[in-house]
Amino acid sequence: MEKAKNIDLYIAGFPKEVQLILKQVRATIMAAAPKASETIAYAMPAYKLNGPLVYFAAFKNHIGFYATPTGHEAFAKELAAYKQGKGSVQFPLSQPVPLDLIARIVRFRVAENLGKAARK
């Protein structure tokens, strides 16, 4: 797949059923972090507010979600049911994506970044 220049083009590059999931993830992130800016970083949708918040990406069998290590550490118990890597979690396309959990992780990361900014 060619590198997308923006999130709309990124999402458009996937099959319709995956596009729907990606749009839901995007809407969930924006609802939880309405002041965040959207961009493409590391060839995937990225959200920033006083620094990086979260990233997501579509793969053949899953949606990758990246909330930096702190977002994953704080929700380790709830994320334990999913395959993980350092700073990443895989939500299988064969199961409903846990949008409520994504929202809580994003809100956690927003509070974390705003707290860091306030301490500077």
C-alpha positions in Angstrom: 0.0 0.0 0.0 1.2 3.5 -0.9 1.9 5.8 2.1 -1.1 7.9 2.8 -0.7 11.7 3.1 -3.7 12.0 5.5 -6.0 9.9 7.6 -8.9 10.0 5.1 -6.6 8.6 2.4 -5.2 6.0 4.8 -8.6 4.7 5.7 -9.7 4.7 2.0 -6.9 2.3 1.2 -8.6 -0.6 3.0 -11.6 -2.8 2.2 -15.0 -1.3 3.1 -15.5 -3.5 6.2 -12.1 -2.5 7.6 -12.8 1.1 6.7 -15.8 1.0 9.0 -13.8 -0.2 11.9 -11.0 2.4 11.3 -13.6 5.1 11.1 -15.1 3.9 14.5 -11.6 3.9 16.1 -10.9 7.4 14.7 -14.2 8.8 16.0 -13.6 7.2 19.4 -10.2 8.8 19.7 -11.4 12.2 18.6 -14.4 12.1 21.0 -12.0 11.2 23.9 -9.4 13.8 22.8 -11.3 16.5 20.9 -8.3 19.0 21.0 -5.8 16.5 19.6 -4.3 17.0 16.2 -4.5 14.3 13.6 -1.5 13.4 11.4 0.2 10.5 9.8 3.4 9.3 11.6 5.2 6.1 11.1 2.9 5.6 8.1 -0.2 5.3 10.4 -2.8 7.7 11.9 -1.4 9.5 14.8 -2.9 11.8 17.4 -1.0 14.5 19.3 -1.7 16.8 22.2 1.3 18.2 24.0 3.2 15.3 22.5 2.2 11.9 21.1 -1.1 10.4 22.4 -1.9 7.3 20.4 -1.5 5.7 17.0 -3.5 3.0 15.1 -3.1 0.9 12.0 -4.9 -1.8 10.1 -3.3 -5.1 9.2 -4.5 -8.2 7.5 -6.1 -9.7 10.6 -6.1 -7.0 13.3 -6.1 -3.4 14.2 -2.9 -2.3 15.9 -3.3 0.2 18.7 -0.3 2.0 20.1 -0.7 4.1 23.3 3.0 4.3 24.1 4.1 2.1 26.9 2.3 4.0 29.7 -1.1 3.6 28.1 -0.6 -0.1 27.9 0.9 -0.4 31.4 -2.1 1.4 33.0 -4.6 -0.9 31.3 -2.5 -4.1 31.4 -5.3 -6.1 33.1 -7.9 -5.2 30.4 -5.5 -5.6 27.6 -4.3 -9.0 28.8 -6.8 -10.8 26.6 -5.2 -9.4 23.4 -1.9 -10.2 21.7 0.7 -7.5 22.6 4.1 -6.2 21.8 6.1 -3.4 23.4 3.8 -0.5 23.4 1.3 -2.2 21.1 -1.9 -4.3 21.2 -3.6 -6.2 18.5 -7.4 -6.1 18.3 -8.5 -9.0 16.0 -10.7 -8.1 13.1 -12.8 -11.2 13.9 -13.9 -9.6 17.2 -15.6 -6.3 18.1 -13.0 -3.7 18.7 -13.2 -2.5 22.4 -14.0 1.1 21.6 -14.9 1.9 25.2 -11.4 0.7 26.3 -9.8 2.7 23.6 -11.6 5.8 24.8 -10.5 5.2 28.4 -6.9 4.7 27.3 -7.0 7.9 25.2 -8.4 9.9 28.1 -5.7 8.5 30.3 -3.0 9.6 27.8 -4.6 13.1 27.4 -4.5 13.5 31.2 -0.9 12.2 31.3 0.3 14.6 28.6 -1.6 17.6 30.0 -0.1 16.8 33.4 3.4 16.7 32.0 2.9 20.0 30.2 1.6 21.7 33.4 4.7 20.6 35.3 7.1 22.2 32.8 
